[in-house]
Amino acid sequence: MNDGEQRSFGPLGKVLVIIPTYNEAENIKPIVQRVRTSVPDAHILVADDNSPDGTGKLADELAGADDQVHVLHRQGKEGLGAAYLAGFQWGIDNGYGVLVEMDADGSHQPEELPRLLTALKSADLVLGSRWIPGGRVVNWPKSREYLSRGGSTYSRLLLDVPIRDVTGGYRAFRKETLEGLGMAEIASAGYCFQVDLAWRAVKGGFHVVEVPITFVERERGDSKMSRNIVVEALWRVTAWGVGSRAGKIVGRKQ
């Protein structure tokens, strides 16, 4: 978290909420409606990875009835990171000043989005945090909580980032922040995508703020979390951390 108190921040501009989907037919209509109710001026982009359950078709119907809802149809399931990167680029190309990450399953409550947007008025990036005072999770088994807390702690210590919830996925970016993160260089696709972006933001000198959120476990549909996603995150974060520390040691010797 870089000190933003000495900086002046420009107006936010138009807000685009990016909702990646893969087999979220049960959830897409409720989450779109909640976003539209919570932040009526915001636009929504559903980035669908060719869901076999018809999520993309349902999203098209929503877009046909509401000109603030848009759909980005992708060829197939390529991972959360790839979907968000495509959504970010679509939003930047179409003139949005704020790009928001939000899950389709309701775990990121749209009713809390105004709090993130208010904080973004004096920040470059705002993270919805489960692990700062006021933040919490609902209906999670202890094993899942320990995994998430442990992943954030491991990433924070190894990468030396002063963020409590490094792995959280409820985020609001200014367009200029994303443009400064080197999106073309981002290769991480799964769970570690969020760690990658947060680390890049801190390294890039951006002012990062955490605000507390209540994360609610999904009620409908299946979680996309898997053992392979966790393993990918572990080895990538380890490689980044070791590489960064080695680079600092070499720099000091030189």
Backbone as CSV, one residue per row, in Angstrom:
resi,resn,N_x,N_y,N_z,CA_x,CA_y,CA_z,C_x,C_y,C_z
1,MET,0.824,-1.167,0.000,0.000,0.000,0.000,0.868,1.229,0.000
2,ASN,0.921,1.850,-1.130,1.734,3.048,-1.253,0.943,4.262,-0.803
3,ASP,1.634,5.211,-0.215,0.996,6.376,0.370,0.402,7.257,-0.719
4,GLY,-0.920,7.430,-0.696,-1.569,8.260,-1.687,-2.025,9.589,-1.144
5,GLU,-1.666,9.901,0.098,-2.173,11.120,0.716,-1.634,12.377,0.031
6,GLN,-0.441,12.311,-0.583,0.155,13.480,-1.205,-0.278,13.639,-2.664
7,ARG,-1.030,12.700,-3.164,-1.417,12.725,-4.567,-2.829,13.250,-4.744
8,SER,-3.079,13.772,-5.928,-4.455,14.127,-6.291,-4.921,13.126,-7.336
9,PHE,-6.126,12.651,-7.189,-6.661,11.639,-8.083,-7.767,12.258,-8.933
10,GLY,-7.775,11.899,-10.191,-8.773,12.425,-11.101,-10.121,11.755,-10.917
11,PRO,-11.137,12.204,-11.643,-12.464,11.584,-11.560,-12.420,10.132,-12.020
12,LEU,-13.361,9.355,-11.534,-13.341,7.924,-11.811,-13.731,7.582,-13.245
13,GLY,-14.686,8.268,-13.789,-15.176,7.902,-15.111,-16.211,6.794,-15.038
14,LYS,-16.595,6.287,-16.201,-17.631,5.249,-16.270,-17.143,3.940,-15.642
15,VAL,-18.055,3.246,-14.988,-17.732,2.007,-14.281,-18.214,0.795,-15.079
16,LEU,-17.321,-0.178,-15.237,-17.674,-1.450,-15.873,-17.394,-2.579,-14.899
17,VAL,-18.416,-3.362,-14.583,-18.275,-4.537,-13.715,-18.120,-5.761,-14.604
18,ILE,-16.978,-6.424,-14.503,-16.687,-7.589,-15.336,-17.009,-8.853,-14.551
19,ILE,-17.875,-9.679,-15.109,-18.312,-10.910,-14.450,-17.967,-12.089,-15.348
20,PRO,-16.867,-12.814,-15.071,-16.535,-13.999,-15.862,-17.497,-15.138,-15.536
21,THR,-17.886,-15.894,-16.545,-18.817,-16.997,-16.298,-18.392,-18.259,-17.027
22,TYR,-18.620,-19.369,-16.349,-18.544,-20.688,-16.963,-19.534,-21.564,-16.201
23,ASN,-20.612,-21.929,-16.870,-21.689,-22.711,-16.253,-22.272,-22.012,-15.020
24,GLU,-22.743,-20.794,-15.222,-23.361,-20.017,-14.148,-24.808,-19.651,-14.506
25,ALA,-25.498,-20.561,-15.193,-26.870,-20.281,-15.636,-27.801,-19.980,-14.465
26,GLU,-27.566,-20.616,-13.329,-28.418,-20.387,-12.163,-28.165,-19.039,-11.505
27,ASN,-26.994,-18.477,-11.749,-26.581,-17.278,-11.011,-26.580,-15.987,-11.818
28,ILE,-26.512,-16.076,-13.147,-26.242,-14.877,-13.928,-27.348,-13.835,-13.818
29,LYS,-28.592,-14.235,-13.876,-29.669,-13.244,-13.781,-29.715,-12.563,-12.415
30,PRO,-29.646,-13.301,-11.302,-29.659,-12.636,-9.993,-28.490,-11.682,-9.780
31,ILE,-27.288,-12.069,-10.217,-26.135,-11.202,-9.946,-26.205,-9.939,-10.792
32,VAL,-26.657,-10.055,-12.032,-26.798,-8.862,-12.875,-27.827,-7.915,-12.285
33,GLN,-28.930,-8.456,-11.819,-29.964,-7.605,-11.230,-29.467,-6.907,-9.964
34,ARG,-28.713,-7.605,-9.155,-28.194,-7.005,-7.922,-27.200,-5.888,-8.226
35,VAL,-26.366,-6.074,-9.236,-25.438,-5.018,-9.612,-26.192,-3.799,-10.125
36,ARG,-27.172,-4.031,-10.972,-27.930,-2.918,-11.546,-28.676,-2.141,-10.456
37,THR,-29.122,-2.856,-9.417,-29.818,-2.197,-8.310,-28.846,-1.448,-7.402
38,SER,-27.690,-2.036,-7.143,-26.735,-1.463,-6.197,-26.001,-0.252,-6.753
39,VAL,-25.630,-0.318,-8.032,-24.911,0.793,-8.683,-25.580,1.029,-10.038
40,PRO,-26.696,1.750,-10.059,-27.487,1.884,-11.280,-26.730,2.465,-12.470
41,ASP,-25.711,3.282,-12.230,-24.978,3.896,-13.343,-23.935,2.967,-13.955
42,ALA,-23.587,1.886,-13.265,-22.543,0.990,-13.744,-23.034,0.159,-14.924
43,HIS,-22.092,-0.168,-15.806,-22.350,-1.118,-16.876,-21.779,-2.477,-16.473
44,ILE,-22.251,-3.521,-17.110,-21.825,-4.884,-16.787,-21.346,-5.567,-18.062
45,LEU,-20.219,-6.262,-17.957,-19.729,-7.098,-19.047,-19.668,-8.542,-18.562
46,VAL,-20.478,-9.395,-19.150,-20.417,-10.826,-18.861,-19.422,-11.441,-19.841
47,ALA,-18.308,-11.973,-19.309,-17.293,-12.609,-20.143,-17.488,-14.118,-20.032
48,ASP,-18.188,-14.679,-21.002,-18.564,-16.096,-20.918,-17.629,-16.971,-21.739
49,ASP,-17.122,-18.022,-21.091,-16.188,-18.949,-21.730,-16.914,-20.103,-22.415
50,ASN,-17.891,-19.747,-23.271,-18.632,-20.754,-24.040,-19.247,-21.818,-23.127
51,SER,-19.982,-21.373,-22.120,-20.569,-22.279,-21.127,-21.536,-23.259,-21.779
52,PRO,-21.356,-24.561,-21.570,-22.270,-25.533,-22.159,-23.673,-25.522,-21.549
53,ASP,-23.835,-24.858,-20.390,-25.159,-24.847,-19.759,-26.039,-23.690,-20.236
54,GLY,-25.565,-22.924,-21.222,-26.391,-21.862,-21.778,-26.260,-20.509,-21.092
55,THR,-25.245,-20.337,-20.253,-25.061,-19.049,-19.575,-24.943,-17.908,-20.583
56,GLY,-24.189,-18.135,-21.657,-23.996,-17.093,-22.655,-25.296,-16.653,-23.299
57,LYS,-26.182,-17.591,-23.572,-27.478,-17.258,-24.174,-28.319,-16.425,-23.213
58,LEU,-28.300,-16.806,-21.935,-29.035,-16.029,-20.931,-28.468,-14.619,-20.821
59,ALA,-27.140,-14.504,-20.895,-26.516,-13.187,-20.838,-26.927,-12.344,-22.045
60,ASP,-27.008,-12.970,-23.210,-27.463,-12.244,-24.406,-28.877,-11.714,-24.216
61,GLU,-29.729,-12.501,-23.581,-31.104,-12.054,-23.333,-31.122,-10.852,-22.396
62,LEU,-30.276,-10.893,-21.372,-30.186,-9.758,-20.450,-29.687,-8.510,-21.182
63,ALA,-28.684,-8.702,-22.043,-28.137,-7.568,-22.790,-29.159,-6.999,-23.771
64,GLY,-29.981,-7.872,-24.340,-31.001,-7.415,-25.276,-32.064,-6.560,-24.617
65,ALA,-32.260,-6.772,-23.313,-33.290,-6.027,-22.584,-32.735,-4.835,-21.831
66,ASP,-31.405,-4.667,-21.792,-30.783,-3.614,-20.982,-29.504,-3.165,-21.679
67,ASP,-29.460,-1.911,-22.139,-28.285,-1.456,-22.887,-27.073,-1.184,-22.005
68,GLN,-27.200,-1.409,-20.681,-26.042,-1.306,-19.794,-25.426,-2.670,-19.494
69,VAL,-25.934,-3.703,-20.130,-25.390,-5.055,-19.991,-24.793,-5.470,-21.336
70,HIS,-23.572,-5.987,-21.304,-22.855,-6.380,-22.512,-22.331,-7.810,-22.324
71,VAL,-22.053,-8.471,-23.432,-21.574,-9.852,-23.366,-20.341,-10.006,-24.246
72,LEU,-19.324,-10.644,-23.690,-18.121,-10.985,-24.437,-18.066,-12.505,-24.528
73,HIS,-18.319,-13.029,-25.725,-18.302,-14.476,-25.920,-16.887,-14.919,-26.256
74,ARG,-16.364,-15.861,-25.459,-15.020,-16.376,-25.660,-15.086,-17.808,-26.183
75,GLN,-13.984,-18.272,-26.761,-13.990,-19.551,-27.464,-14.147,-20.758,-26.548
76,GLY,-13.623,-20.665,-25.341,-13.685,-21.803,-24.434,-13.125,-21.442,-23.080
77,LYS,-13.031,-22.431,-22.205,-12.572,-22.219,-20.846,-11.051,-22.089,-20.823
78,GLU,-10.565,-20.871,-20.590,-9.132,-20.603,-20.606,-8.615,-20.110,-19.266
79,GLY,-9.464,-20.061,-18.259,-9.022,-19.635,-16.942,-9.527,-18.256,-16.587
80,LEU,-9.621,-18.018,-15.282,-10.143,-16.757,-14.770,-9.308,-15.564,-15.226
81,GLY,-7.988,-15.705,-15.157,-7.123,-14.603,-15.523,-7.315,-14.173,-16.965
82,ALA,-7.394,-15.145,-17.871,-7.577,-14.826,-19.284,-8.901,-14.116,-19.520
83,ALA,-9.946,-14.545,-18.820,-11.260,-13.912,-18.971,-11.219,-12.464,-18.486
84,TYR,-10.580,-12.236,-17.340,-10.495,-10.872,-16.826,-9.642,-9.987,-17.735
85,LEU,-8.526,-10.497,-18.229,-7.679,-9.698,-19.105,-8.431,-9.289,-20.370
86,ALA,-9.201,-10.217,-20.916,-10.013,-9.888,-22.095,-11.061,-8.840,-21.740
87,GLY,-11.664,-8.992,-20.557,-12.662,-8.014,-20.111,-12.057,-6.648,-19.855
88,PHE,-10.869,-6.623,-19.249,-10.184,-5.350,-19.014,-9.939,-4.627,-20.340
89,GLN,-9.417,-5.373,-21.314,-9.096,-4.750,-22.591,-10.350,-4.235,-23.290
90,TRP,-11.417,-5.024,-23.214,-12.696,-4.586,-23.803,-13.150,-3.290,-23.145
91,GLY,-13.050,-3.221,-21.828,-13.486,-2.030,-21.111,-12.650,-0.812,-21.441
92,ILE,-11.324,-0.984,-21.500,-10.440,0.130,-21.839,-10.728,0.615,-23.262
93,ASP,-10.890,-0.336,-24.183,-11.156,0.020,-25.578,-12.480,0.763,-25.737
94,ASN,-13.402,0.532,-24.824,-14.728,1.153,-24.932,-14.920,2.340,-23.987
95,GLY,-13.817,2.859,-23.459,-13.863,4.135,-22.765,-14.270,4.128,-21.307
96,TYR,-14.157,2.981,-20.620,-14.496,2.930,-19.194,-13.296,3.355,-18.361
97,GLY,-13.571,4.111,-17.293,-12.509,4.603,-16.432,-12.239,3.734,-15.223
98,VAL,-13.208,2.862,-14.865,-13.093,1.958,-13.718,-13.470,0.558,-14.163
99,LEU,-12.637,-0.413,-13.843,-12.888,-1.809,-14.177,-12.962,-2.603,-12.871
100,VAL,-14.072,-3.299,-12.677,-14.320,-4.023,-11.428,-14.330,-5.524,-11.690
101,GLU,-13.649,-6.273,-10.834,-13.725,-7.733,-10.850,-14.821,-8.191,-9.893
102,MET,-15.689,-9.084,-10.372,-16.750,-9.607,-9.496,-17.118,-11.027,-9.915
103,ASP,-17.217,-11.930,-8.940,-17.647,-13.298,-9.213,-19.120,-13.346,-9.586
104,ALA,-19.483,-14.354,-10.361,-20.876,-14.510,-10.796,-21.760,-15.160,-9.756
105,ASP,-21.161,-15.820,-8.773,-21.944,-16.673,-7.879,-22.524,-15.960,-6.664
106,GLY,-22.320,-14.646,-6.555,-22.854,-13.906,-5.416,-21.953,-13.855,-4.216
107,SER,-20.790,-14.487,-4.288,-19.870,-14.448,-3.147,-19.330,-13.035,-2.931
108,HIS,-19.201,-12.284,-4.013,-18.873,-10.856,-3.925,-20.192,-10.096,-3.974
109,GLN,-20.573,-9.514,-2.872,-21.886,-8.894,-2.789,-21.906,-7.535,-3.500
110,PRO,-22.749,-7.396,-4.528,-22.832,-6.114,-5.240,-23.214,-4.954,-4.324
111,GLU,-23.934,-5.248,-3.252,-24.344,-4.199,-2.325,-23.151,-3.514,-1.646
112,GLU,-21.979,-4.162,-1.679,-20.777,-3.576,-1.094,-19.940,-2.810,-2.120
113,LEU,-20.329,-2.871,-3.384,-19.551,-2.197,-4.422,-19.461,-0.689,-4.218
114,PRO,-20.525,0.003,-3.779,-20.367,1.449,-3.557,-19.219,1.799,-2.606
115,ARG,-18.952,0.933,-1.628,-17.850,1.182,-0.693,-16.500,1.119,-1.410
116,LEU,-16.354,0.155,-2.317,-15.111,0.050,-3.075,-14.931,1.271,-3.980
117,LEU,-16.004,1.699,-4.617,-15.911,2.836,-5.535,-15.624,4.133,-4.789
118,THR,-16.176,4.282,-3.607,-15.871,5.468,-2.795,-14.392,5.502,-2.436
119,ALA,-13.835,4.358,-2.040,-12.415,4.294,-1.685,-11.529,4.552,-2.898
120,LEU,-11.999,4.191,-4.092,-11.196,4.354,-5.297,-11.019,5.822,-5.676
121,LYS,-11.839,6.696,-5.130,-11.687,8.123,-5.425,-10.338,8.653,-4.971
122,SER,-9.719,7.992,-3.993,-8.402,8.402,-3.511,-7.422,7.231,-3.533
123,ALA,-7.548,6.388,-4.555,-6.655,5.232,-4.683,-6.529,4.850,-6.154
124,ASP,-5.536,4.005,-6.441,-5.366,3.457,-7.785,-6.037,2.097,-7.926
125,LEU,-6.071,1.367,-6.822,-6.646,0.031,-6.798,-7.246,-0.208,-5.420
126,VAL,-8.469,-0.719,-5.393,-9.130,-1.051,-4.127,-9.420,-2.546,-4.108
127,LEU,-9.027,-3.198,-3.028,-9.248,-4.624,-2.838,-10.324,-4.846,-1.785
128,GLY,-11.321,-5.638,-2.096,-12.258,-6.081,-1.083,-11.599,-7.166,-0.249
129,SER,-11.443,-6.921,1.047,-10.623,-7.796,1.880,-11.444,-8.559,2.919
130,ARG,-11.190,-9.863,2.973,-11.824,-10.719,3.979,-11.035,-10.742,5.279
131,TRP,-9.747,-10.336,5.211,-8.854,-10.601,6.334,-8.355,-9.340,7.029
132,ILE,-9.092,-8.228,6.887,-8.810,-7.039,7.694,-9.982,-6.843,8.643
133,PRO,-9.820,-6.038,9.707,-10.933,-5.814,10.636,-12.200,-5.376,9.904
134,GLY,-13.302,-6.057,10.206,-14.564,-5.791,9.534,-14.859,-6.758,8.408
135,GLY,-13.828,-7.416,7.892,-14.025,-8.407,6.842,-14.311,-9.784,7.421
136,ARG,-15.047,-10.605,6.680,-15.344,-11.955,7.169,-15.820,-12.833,6.028
137,VAL,-15.911,-14.138,6.305,-16.460,-15.095,5.355,-17.667,-15.774,5.997
138,VAL,-18.615,-16.159,5.161,-19.844,-16.781,5.638,-20.016,-18.142,4.957
139,ASN,-20.288,-19.154,5.770,-20.588,-20.511,5.286,-19.379,-21.214,4.668
140,TRP,-18.196,-20.840,5.096,-16.997,-21.553,4.659,-16.606,-22.608,5.679
141,PRO,-16.193,-23.804,5.232,-15.598,-24.750,6.179,-14.249,-24.215,6.638
142,LYS,-13.829,-24.613,7.833,-12.557,-24.128,8.365,-11.384,-24.465,7.447
143,SER,-11.458,-25.624,6.783,-10.354,-26.017,5.903,-10.181,-25.011,4.774
144,ARG,-11.292,-24.520,4.209,-11.217,-23.532,3.124,-10.682,-22.194,3.654
145,GLU,-11.106,-21.823,4.858,-10.636,-20.573,5.442,-9.135,-20.636,5.712
146,TYR,-8.678,-21.767,6.262,-7.252,-21.909,6.548,-6.436,-21.846,5.257
147,LEU,-6.955,-22.471,4.182,-6.267,-22.465,2.895,-6.143,-21.043,2.364
148,SER,-7.234,-20.285,2.433,-7.229,-18.920,1.914,-6.342,-18.006,2.744
149,ARG,-6.498,-18.078,4.063,-5.657,-17.251,4.938,-4.179,-17.615,4.758
150,GLY,-3.914,-18.910,4.698,-2.536,-19.363,4.535,-1.944,-18.914,3.205
151,GLY,-2.750,-18.979,2.124,-2.276,-18.548,0.819,-1.956,-17.065,0.796
152,SER,-2.811,-16.268,1.429,-2.562,-14.830,1.485,-1.315,-14.515,2.316
153,THR,-1.188,-15.190,3.454,-0.030,-14.947,4.320,1.262,-15.352,3.627
154,TYR,1.263,-16.514,2.992,2.443,-17.008,2.282,2.841,-16.034,1.184
155,SER,1.859,-15.591,0.401,2.132,-14.665,-0.701,2.623,-13.323,-0.175
156,ARG,1.999,-12.836,0.885,2.383,-11.537,1.444,3.837,-11.552,1.928
157,LEU,4.209,-12.608,2.639,5.555,-12.683,3.196,6.602,-12.937,2.117
158,LEU,6.300,-13.835,1.196,7.301,-14.199,0.189,7.522,-13.070,-0.807
159,LEU,6.433,-12.353,-1.156,6.543,-11.287,-2.153,6.735,-9.918,-1.527
160,ASP,6.646,-9.855,-0.207,6.849,-8.600,0.523,5.842,-7.537,0.088
161,VAL,4.560,-7.901,0.127,3.497,-6.949,-0.207,2.649,-6.700,1.047
162,PRO,2.394,-5.444,1.392,1.658,-5.123,2.622,0.150,-5.219,2.427
163,ILE,-0.306,-6.359,1.951,-1.734,-6.572,1.687,-2.173,-7.800,2.469
164,ARG,-3.259,-7.675,3.202,-3.721,-8.790,4.029,-4.424,-9.875,3.212
165,ASP,-5.194,-9.449,2.198,-5.938,-10.404,1.382,-5.422,-10.327,-0.052
166,VAL,-4.279,-10.977,-0.287,-3.622,-10.903,-1.596,-4.368,-11.715,-2.646
167,THR,-5.107,-12.736,-2.223,-5.735,-13.650,-3.175,-7.191,-13.301,-3.469
168,GLY,-7.739,-12.298,-2.792,-9.138,-11.952,-3.000,-9.407,-11.461,-4.416
169,GLY,-10.635,-11.677,-4.891,-10.959,-11.352,-6.268,-12.020,-10.291,-6.459
170,TYR,-12.356,-9.548,-5.404,-13.333,-8.458,-5.526,-12.544,-7.166,-5.542
171,ARG,-12.377,-6.547,-6.725,-11.425,-5.459,-6.876,-11.946,-4.383,-7.818
172,ALA,-11.517,-3.155,-7.575,-11.850,-2.040,-8.457,-10.559,-1.344,-8.870
173,PHE,-10.308,-1.282,-10.164,-9.111,-0.671,-10.731,-9.465,0.620,-11.470
174,ARG,-8.616,1.597,-11.359,-8.656,2.673,-12.327,-8.055,2.165,-13.638
175,LYS,-8.549,2.705,-14.746,-8.037,2.291,-16.053,-6.530,2.493,-16.133
176,GLU,-6.046,3.625,-15.634,-4.622,3.936,-15.714,-3.772,2.932,-14.937
177,THR,-4.338,2.385,-13.870,-3.618,1.379,-13.085,-3.393,0.130,-13.925
178,LEU,-4.452,-0.347,-14.552,-4.331,-1.546,-15.378,-3.357,-1.320,-16.533
179,GLU,-3.415,-0.142,-17.118,-2.516,0.148,-18.232,-1.057,0.162,-17.776
180,GLY,-0.828,0.440,-16.495,0.529,0.487,-15.968,1.040,-0.829,-15.418
181,LEU,0.197,-1.876,-15.449,0.604,-3.161,-14.863,1.272,-4.097,-15.858
182,GLY,1.317,-3.727,-17.121,1.913,-4.622,-18.112,1.052,-5.832,-18.374
183,MET,-0.204,-5.596,-18.752,-1.143,-6.706,-18.918,-0.680,-7.717,-19.959
184,ALA,0.033,-7.253,-20.975,0.497,-8.164,-22.030,1.493,-9.189,-21.502
185,GLU,2.112,-8.899,-20.341,3.124,-9.795,-19.787,2.552,-10.790,-18.783
186,ILE,1.260,-10.663,-18.469,0.658,-11.511,-17.441,0.302,-12.869,-18.026
187,ALA,0.890,-13.925,-17.463,0.645,-15.276,-17.962,-0.174,-16.114,-16.997
188,SER,-0.274,-15.690,-15.740,-1.004,-16.462,-14.741,-2.487,-16.462,-15.084
189,ALA,-3.131,-17.615,-14.941,-4.520,-17.741,-15.378,-5.488,-18.052,-14.248
190,GLY,-5.030,-18.764,-13.236,-5.964,-19.233,-12.213,-5.924,-18.416,-10.931
191,TYR,-5.863,-19.131,-9.818,-5.931,-18.538,-8.483,-4.852,-17.482,-8.269
192,CYS,-3.671,-17.705,-8.857,-2.546,-16.799,-8.632,-2.634,-15.533,-9.474
193,PHE,-3.599,-15.442,-10.377,-3.785,-14.226,-11.165,-3.976,-13.022,-10.261
194,GLN,-4.758,-13.197,-9.192,-5.018,-12.088,-8.278,-3.752,-11.682,-7.534
195,VAL,-2.943,-12.650,-7.151,-1.677,-12.352,-6.489,-0.770,-11.573,-7.435
196,ASP,-0.721,-12.010,-8.676,0.118,-11.373,-9.688,-0.240,-9.894,-9.846
197,LEU,-1.534,-9.584,-9.985,-1.949,-8.198,-10.178,-1.632,-7.333,-8.954
198,ALA,-1.908,-7.857,-7.773,-1.637,-7.087,-6.550,-0.149,-6.811,-6.400
199,TRP,0.665,-7.802,-6.656,2.126,-7.656,-6.554,2.628,-6.627,-7.558
200,ARG,2.127,-6.706,-8.799,2.523,-5.734,-9.815,2.127,-4.312,-9.410
201,ALA,0.946,-4.175,-8.825,0.489,-2.843,-8.415,1.403,-2.259,-7.344
202,VAL,1.780,-3.065,-6.363,2.667,-2.590,-5.300,4.038,-2.249,-5.865
203,LYS,4.585,-3.144,-6.700,5.900,-2.883,-7.299,5.880,-1.636,-8.173
204,GLY,4.731,-1.388,-8.802,4.624,-0.251,-9.698,4.400,1.078,-9.004
205,GLY,4.313,1.061,-7.674,4.152,2.297,-6.922,2.735,2.816,-6.872
206,PHE,1.754,1.984,-7.198,0.360,2.417,-7.153,-0.161,2.402,-5.715
207,HIS,-1.110,3.287,-5.458,-1.700,3.376,-4.123,-2.828,2.347,-4.016
208,VAL,-2.593,1.329,-3.186,-3.519,0.210,-3.039,-4.203,0.289,-1.676
209,VAL,-5.513,0.161,-1.657,-6.299,0.264,-0.427,-7.152,-0.997,-0.269
210,GLU,-7.255,-1.489,0.955,-8.156,-2.600,1.256,-9.368,-2.090,2.032
211,VAL,-10.546,-2.550,1.656,-11.759,-2.254,2.417,-12.405,-3.582,2.806
212,PRO,-13.006,-3.651,3.985,-13.571,-4.923,4.436,-14.812,-5.325,3.643
213,ILE,-14.921,-6.617,3.358,-16.116,-7.159,2.723,-16.549,-8.421,3.467
214,THR,-17.787,-8.803,3.248,-18.293,-10.091,3.720,-18.398,-11.013,2.521
215,PHE,-17.581,-12.041,2.510,-17.554,-13.005,1.416,-18.513,-14.143,1.753
216,VAL,-19.472,-14.378,0.857,-20.508,-15.382,1.115,-20.311,-16.563,0.172
217,GLU,-20.212,-17.757,0.709,-20.047,-18.953,-0.113,-21.240,-19.110,-1.051
218,ARG,-20.967,-19.543,-2.268,-22.026,-19.693,-3.269,-23.113,-20.647,-2.783
219,GLU,-24.354,-20.364,-3.167,-25.484,-21.214,-2.817,-25.873,-22.136,-3.963
220,ARG,-25.577,-21.721,-5.206,-25.973,-22.494,-6.384,-24.763,-22.719,-7.275
221,GLY,-24.724,-23.885,-7.921,-23.641,-24.190,-8.842,-22.411,-24.727,-8.129
222,ASP,-21.402,-25.067,-8.925,-20.195,-25.699,-8.400,-19.030,-24.723,-8.377
223,SER,-18.235,-24.824,-7.332,-17.038,-23.993,-7.225,-16.036,-24.399,-8.300
224,LYS,-15.288,-23.412,-8.802,-14.265,-23.689,-9.823,-12.902,-23.983,-9.192
225,MET,-12.803,-23.870,-7.868,-11.539,-24.138,-7.186,-11.188,-25.624,-7.298
226,SER,-9.911,-25.900,-7.560,-9.465,-27.283,-7.681,-8.046,-27.404,-7.133
227,ARG,-7.606,-28.633,-6.957,-6.256,-28.880,-6.461,-5.220,-28.333,-7.436
228,ASN,-5.462,-28.503,-8.747,-4.505,-28.027,-9.747,-4.332,-26.516,-9.688
229,ILE,-5.425,-25.787,-9.432,-5.358,-24.334,-9.345,-4.508,-23.917,-8.155
230,VAL,-4.689,-24.603,-7.024,-3.918,-24.287,-5.829,-2.437,-24.592,-6.048
231,VAL,-2.142,-25.741,-6.677,-0.749,-26.119,-6.942,-0.088,-25.102,-7.867
232,GLU,-0.819,-24.670,-8.917,-0.261,-23.672,-9.835,0.083,-22.385,-9.079
233,ALA,-0.834,-21.968,-8.211,-0.605,-20.738,-7.451,0.624,-20.875,-6.566
234,LEU,0.766,-22.027,-5.907,1.884,-22.230,-4.986,3.220,-22.147,-5.704
235,TRP,3.354,-22.847,-6.822,4.667,-22.846,-7.478,4.962,-21.521,-8.154
236,ARG,3.933,-20.852,-8.678,4.181,-19.557,-9.316,4.607,-18.510,-8.278
237,VAL,3.889,-18.456,-7.158,4.232,-17.481,-6.123,5.631,-17.758,-5.582
238,THR,5.938,-19.033,-5.388,7.277,-19.395,-4.906,8.344,-18.951,-5.896
239,ALA,8.117,-19.199,-7.179,9.091,-18.816,-8.204,9.255,-17.294,-8.253
240,TRP,8.141,-16.564,-8.162,8.225,-15.095,-8.173,9.027,-14.590,-6.967
241,GLY,8.691,-15.143,-5.809,9.347,-14.681,-4.587,10.831,-14.965,-4.587
242,VAL,11.204,-16.185,-4.973,12.625,-16.552,-5.009,13.355,-15.704,-6.045
243,GLY,12.741,-15.532,-7.216,13.370,-14.735,-8.261,13.562,-13.289,-7.844
244,SER,12.550,-12.725,-7.169,12.638,-11.339,-6.730,13.739,-11.157,-5.699
245,ARG,13.815,-12.075,-4.735,14.839,-11.970,-3.698,16.243,-12.170,-4.281
246,ALA,16.365,-13.099,-5.233,17.661,-13.324,-5.870,18.094,-12.078,-6.630
247,GLY,17.141,-11.435,-7.296,17.462,-10.215,-8.035,17.943,-9.104,-7.131
248,LYS,17.331,-8.986,-5.948,17.760,-7.964,-5.005,19.171,-8.231,-4.495
249,ILE,19.475,-9.522,-4.253,20.808,-9.875,-3.756,21.866,-9.541,-4.821
250,VAL,21.560,-9.901,-6.075,22.503,-9.607,-7.165,22.700,-8.114,-7.309
251,GLY,21.580,-7.364,-7.186,21.661,-5.916,-7.299,22.532,-5.301,-6.230
252,ARG,22.398,-5.810,-4.998,23.230,-5.279,-3.910,24.718,-5.577,-4.137
253,LYS,25.019,-6.776,-4.657,26.419,-7.152,-4.894,27.025,-6.275,-5.979
254,GLN,26.231,-5.961,-7.007,26.731,-5.123,-8.078,26.959,-3.689,-7.623
